[in-house]
């Protein structure tokens, strides 16, 4: 038994010496990963033998595995295997310094192997990875870490010092919450937070020393923002375009936003200079005021005093609610259907234009998703109810809520 074990050890040792790659680790470009399954037991040298033997003469002399390894174009072939219940499974790893096309040809040739040792087997390529991509990622991360650790002492160039400080601030961005939102460091300790549209906005604000910031990212509203709004004072900072106004509406429907700040018309938060960021934040306004005016700071407009006439509304019946549900198919996008007491749609307008609607005809407001702004509009118009397919965060109100 000992002698047999010694023979196997000798074979494996000889194979390892023979198979020791001449390839330099720095020249490796790709790595082939293959899985194999076989109906019987065998050892690692059997796998190597099958790779060399069954691909020999298949691709021509220039693509022989044995010759490629001698030339240092293929590295050490690693084999991991397990035998259970008379069957053997495992993984083969082959590093190469060949180009992309040659590597894929070699990989495809391995799938033609149908026997390992005396047993039937199948080999399937599971991955061909670009090793250099991983190296590049490592280089970038390591370079950032080294840059953040460099001391500024003794530097004569103001420009270099400024660049280093900027890089260090940017590197302080962290991921926060289950959605992995980009945020400033230690935002849990902050009482006031600035909520931006995305990661680029967060990076720009960190670059200019504003740390109590978090970005939303993506098109789906993150629940993390709503949770933060329960304990912290949130200021929403949006781009100065129509998209920013729509985002402001959506966020306010789903979270408690105290203030809203906006970039100048046509500009984005991520492109603002430090002084511009501070000016915009100083001009923040209460969320309700921003949404009512459609944009930034309040403009003082002289208006004649109007007397508000109280409107008496009839009660809604079960039959009324059934009719409203049939009308729900006419709701398109974020528009509001204005329904009169005869349950006729008299207006189909955007939320921002509800101010132009006559109160007498606004018996019910119908929307796809109702939030605080819709409820406030219904109160102003003395509507009887708001009917919606879904409801966001709504304030306490006497307005009846109907689920469509």
Buried (B, 14 or more C-beta within 10 A) or exposed (E): EEEEEEEEEEEBEEBEEEBEBEBEEEEBBBBBBBBBBBEBBBBBBBBBBBBBEBBEEEBEEEBBBBEBBEEEBBBBBBBEBEBEEEEBBBBBBBBBBBEEEBBBEBBEBBEEBEBBBEBEBBBEBEEBEEBEEEEEEEEEEEEBEEEBEEEEEEEEEEEEEEEBEBBBBBBBBBEBBEBEBBBBBEBEEBEEBBBBBBBBBBBBBBBBEBBBBBBBBEEEBBEBBBEBBEEBBBBBBBBBBEEBBEBBBBBBBBBBBBBBBBBBEEBBBBEBEEEBBBEBBEEBBEBBBBBBBEBBBEEEEEEEEEEEEEEEBEEBEEEBBEEBBEBBEEBEEBBBBBBBBEBEBBBEBEBBEBEEBEBEBBBBBBBBBBBBBBBBBBBBBBBBBBBBBEBBBBEEEEBBBBEB
